[in-house]
């Protein structure tokens, strides 16, 4: 009986550690769909040059989730595979930080930009960045930028 208790305890601890690990949701999974649905709304409200004539999807470079936090990097395309950049959507690689709450995912910080931030811009970004967001989710570029701020 004691051995069973020990095994169950280890499984509980392993499950908790695994639940806090970084993962990439699989294509077609409800979790990935929810993140992309949030981003579709966000892109339409913040990055469009004119009304989108058809639905968008994303060419995802990275989507990483840990607990209730997510970092997304990618570009929007029309669902039929045609390019939306330049005519309908700004030419930018999206770098978006999200948090999952009771109502689903929401954007908590947008790191998307067209250039490399200066030291002063980086200090401002770090100051405004959510303190509880795990920077381990960010790309190496952004982790290095955050670590370089004094």
N, C-alpha and C positions, 0 to 999 in steps of 0.2 A: 504494500500500500504506500509506503514511504517513497519507493522508487517511482511509482505512478505520480505522486504529488510533485516530486522533483522534475520529472519529465514535463508535466503540465505547466509547471512554473517556467521552465526553460522555453517552452513553446510560446507562452504568453509574452515573455521578454523578447524573444525573436520576432514575434509578430509586431510588437511595438516598435522595435528598431527598424524592421522592414517598412512599416507604415511611414516612418519619418525619412526614409531614404529617397533619393532623387530618382525619378523615373520619367520615361517618355511614354505618354499614352499612345496606344496602338491606333493606326489609321482605322477610322470607322467606329472607334469606341465612343460611348456616350460622353466620357470625360473630354476627349479631344474635340468632339462635336460642340460641346458646351463652350469651350474656350474659343473655338473658331466662330461660333455664333456671336459671342460677345465682341470679338474683333471685327466682324463684318459690320456690326452697328457702329462701332467706334470709328472705323475707317470711313464709312459713309458720312459720318458727322464731322470728321476732322481732316480728312486727306483727299477729298474729292474736288476736282476742278469744275465739274458739272455733274448733273444727275446721271447716275449709272443706268445704262439701258438694259443691263442683264445682271444676274447674280454673280458675285465674286466668290472665289475660293482662294486658298493660299498655297504658294510653293514654300513649304516650311523648311528652313535651314536648321532650326532647333526649336524644340518645345520641351521644356523641362519643368517638372512639378515636384514639389516637396511639401507635404502637408497641405495647407491651404494657400500655397503660393505657386506662381507659375511665371516663367520667363519665356517669351515667344520671340523668335527672330524669323522673318520671312518676307515675301513680297506677295501682293495681291495680283491675281489674274482673273479673267472672266472664266466662268464655269466651263465654257466650251474650249478653254485653253488659249484663247486669244489674249493678247497683251492689253492691259488696261492702263499701263503706265504712260504718263506724258499727255495723253488726251483726256482721260477721265480721272486719273489719280496721280498725285504728285510722285515724282521719281525719287523714291526713298525706300530704304530697307527698314522695315518696321522692327523696332526693338521695344517690346512692351512688357511691363510688369503687371501682373494681375493678382488679385486675392479673391479667394472663394468665401462667400458669406452666405447668409440665410437665403438670399435671393439669387444665388448663383455667382458667377465670376464677374468681377468689375476691374476696370483699369485703375491701378493705383499710382503708376508712374510711366511716363513715356520717354524712353531714351532715344527715340528715333531722331536722326539728324542727318544733315547732308555733308558735315565736315567733322573733323576731330576737335573735341572741345579744348579750349585753351585752359591753362592752369586756373585762371579766375572762374571760367565757366564750370570747370570740374568741381571747384570748391562750392559753387552755388548748387550744382546738381547734388553733391553729397549732402549738403545742408538740408535740401528739400526732400531727399530720398527717404522713404519710410524706414525708420530705424529697426523695425522687426522683420524687414524683408531679407531673406537669406541670400547674400551676395554670391554664395556658392552656385546658385542657379544661373548667374550671368555668364556670358561668354568670357573667354580669357581676356579679350580686349578690355571689356568693362571691369572685370576683376582687377586687372593691372591698373587701369585708370583710377579706380577707387582706392587701391592700395598706395598710389603715388601721391594722393592728396595729403598735405601736411596741415 
